Amino acid sequence: MMKTMTPKIKKDLSYIDTIEDLKAEKRRLKARIKSNEQALTEQWHKLPAETFKLAVRKVVPFYLNNKVVNKSWGLVSGALGLLRASGRSDAKKQMLGTAKKLGLFTAIRAVYNLWRKKK
């Protein structure tokens, strides 16, 4: 098991000669720690929003692309159904419905891509 060791930054504290110098350094250290804690707290509160944004950026294009591919396949299978003699009216209805859905998802994907490029 390999342990990653980060080098410790050694701060020169040779200027501390009295108790007052030590107390002043202690106050500076506490102030720096408090500032870092506040920054971490702010980042922690931003985490859910950033996670949601990331999920949307990754999931939405994947979902829209898959829907377009699925609806395209439905359109092709409907066209093949038209070539068969039996069930032509059902194939027409299926093909028309699939074409509408394909157009809708293609339009949504186009709008999403435009919105993403503007950012």
MODELLER restraints for C-alpha pairs under 7 A, 6 or more apart:
rsr = mdl.restraints
at = mdl.atoms
rsr.add(forms.Gaussian(group=physical.xy_distance, feature=features.Distance(at['CA:16:A'], at['CA:22:A']), mean=5.90, stdev=0.5))
rsr.add(forms.Gaussian(group=physical.xy_distance, feature=features.Distance(at['CA:64:A'], at['CA:105:A']), mean=6.42, stdev=0.5))
rsr.add(forms.Gaussian(group=physical.xy_distance, feature=features.Distance(at['CA:64:A'], at['CA:109:A']), mean=6.00, stdev=0.5))
rsr.add(forms.Gaussian(group=physical.xy_distance, feature=features.Distance(at['CA:67:A'], at['CA:105:A']), mean=6.77, stdev=0.5))
rsr.add(forms.Gaussian(group=physical.xy_distance, feature=features.Distance(at['CA:68:A'], at['CA:102:A']), mean=5.79, stdev=0.5))
rsr.add(forms.Gaussian(group=physical.xy_distance, feature=features.Distance(at['CA:68:A'], at['CA:105:A']), mean=6.08, stdev=0.5))
rsr.add(forms.Gaussian(group=physical.xy_distance, feature=features.Distance(at['CA:68:A'], at['CA:106:A']), mean=6.33, stdev=0.5))
rsr.add(forms.Gaussian(group=physical.xy_distance, feature=features.Distance(at['CA:71:A'], at['CA:98:A']), mean=5.85, stdev=0.5))
rsr.add(forms.Gaussian(group=physical.xy_distance, feature=features.Distance(at['CA:71:A'], at['CA:101:A']), mean=6.83, stdev=0.5))
rsr.add(forms.Gaussian(group=physical.xy_distance, feature=features.Distance(at['CA:71:A'], at['CA:102:A']), mean=5.25, stdev=0.5))
rsr.add(forms.Gaussian(group=physical.xy_distance, feature=features.Distance(at['CA:72:A'], at['CA:102:A']), mean=6.59, stdev=0.5))
rsr.add(forms.Gaussian(group=physical.xy_distance, feature=features.Distance(at['CA:74:A'], at['CA:98:A']), mean=6.10, stdev=0.5))
rsr.add(forms.Gaussian(group=physical.xy_distance, feature=features.Distance(at['CA:75:A'], at['CA:95:A']), mean=5.35, stdev=0.5))
rsr.add(forms.Gaussian(group=physical.xy_distance, feature=features.Distance(at['CA:75:A'], at['CA:98:A']), mean=5.75, stdev=0.5))
rsr.add(forms.Gaussian(group=physical.xy_distance, feature=features.Distance(at['CA:75:A'], at['CA:99:A']), mean=6.24, stdev=0.5))
rsr.add(forms.Gaussian(group=physical.xy_distance, feature=features.Distance(at['CA:78:A'], at['CA:91:A']), mean=5.24, stdev=0.5))
rsr.add(forms.Gaussian(group=physical.xy_distance, feature=features.Distance(at['CA:78:A'], at['CA:92:A']), mean=6.93, stdev=0.5))
rsr.add(forms.Gaussian(group=physical.xy_distance, feature=features.Distance(at['CA:78:A'], at['CA:94:A']), mean=6.14, stdev=0.5))
rsr.add(forms.Gaussian(group=physical.xy_distance, feature=features.Distance(at['CA:78:A'], at['CA:95:A']), mean=4.76, stdev=0.5))
rsr.add(forms.Gaussian(group=physical.xy_distance, feature=features.Distance(at['CA:79:A'], at['CA:95:A']), mean=6.77, stdev=0.5))
rsr.add(forms.Gaussian(group=physical.xy_distance, feature=features.Distance(at['CA:81:A'], at['CA:88:A']), mean=6.67, stdev=0.5))
rsr.add(forms.Gaussian(group=physical.xy_distance, feature=features.Distance(at['CA:81:A'], at['CA:91:A']), mean=5.36, stdev=0.5))
rsr.add(forms.Gaussian(group=physical.xy_distance, feature=features.Distance(at['CA:82:A'], at['CA:88:A']), mean=5.27, stdev=0.5))
rsr.add(forms.Gaussian(group=physical.xy_distance, feature=features.Distance(at['CA:82:A'], at['CA:91:A']), mean=5.77, stdev=0.5))
rsr.add(forms.Gaussian(group=physical.xy_distance, feature=features.Distance(at['CA:82:A'], at['CA:92:A']), mean=6.85, stdev=0.5))
